[in-house]
């Protein structure tokens, strides 16, 4: 059997769950035309019983689903009677694949009907499931019509488009059938086989996390998984080649041949889960994100946890804070601001300045994705935090100069100049905040934005006299 490498790869890429599909295929017995006809007849008997029951119970909604299902099955049954028997060859021909799809579809139909019969009455979920099965029967009939036109001995891969268009629920089963049938031939082309293995690893071990929940592919395990899937003895070198191909696509970050480990690039669902956890854990301003959090919660290896943090940081979802990180979220920014206000009230100026600085960074980061009034509010909150950061630093420096004066120590004129610059900077930030807040309160009157803006103005009012006193004192130096 021969198939072009690109076509085989297109089948492999159509797979969603290679392992599950392979198990389904293994459980499907080689069926004959007579087997399929009998399966259809048995399903037809069950449908008749359900229709009778629905009539007795006055279930018009059930009858409206069962009648089209019965009609679709009758049309399929008529077509099955016209089909040729399978050719003697064991190759995966068009008809051999069609029989596999038909057997699977009819098995699903029988299971659905038996479930509906045993439930003691058709509920809405059963009706919905049977409606979907009617669509599958029509789709199978369309695929069989294409197969009949192609001829019983045509190669199975010629059915790809028909299955995609008419019977998508069986695409996985069809794809694994083709991949398993043509893999031995594909192995003769080293480059094509590498791409095939890479695609299977991507689907199973990366996307579906087959043995890679901690963020690493183990080369021996990958070889064993591929060998079991394909029914071939896959060598270590072939796995390494596939991993290098995945690395070139950006799906693997690093392959360590010595340790037999390959670090997976951060998976999208893992990035989202990590960010949600970071937001939840860091509701309190003093808590921070470190690798250990993700290692403990998700069971990731340190390398993968580090890669996740790097990815979050590169997307602007985390900001650094010494040797830890903070999630960029409005909740976190508000938490930092509340904590900063508490420190300021307690005269912990150094700590307060750091917290205001972090809050400002978060508000500024959040503003990059905002627009309209929300954008203006975030910038106003950032300006307020900038004002408070410099105000705290100025108060701390003023206290230091006072202590020096009382102790009779020399005062560096540069410190006085620096204090004056701080006051000018704080004044500028304050004016910027007030300007934005005033516009917001007028433009968004009665809205949540206006309410928050008013709350920030209240915070400023509480510090106004203290700042004016400091400004007047510094201007007099």
Helices and strands as residue ranges (DSSP letters): H 5-14, H 18-27, H 33-57, H 60-82, H 94-118, H 124-150, G 156-159, H 160-166, G 168-170, H 171-186, H 190-201, I 202-207, E 216-218, H 219-230, H 236-248, E 252-256, E 261-264, H 268-281, H 291-298, H 302-314, E 318-321, E 324-327, H 330-345, H 349-367, H 372-406, H 413-443, H 448-475
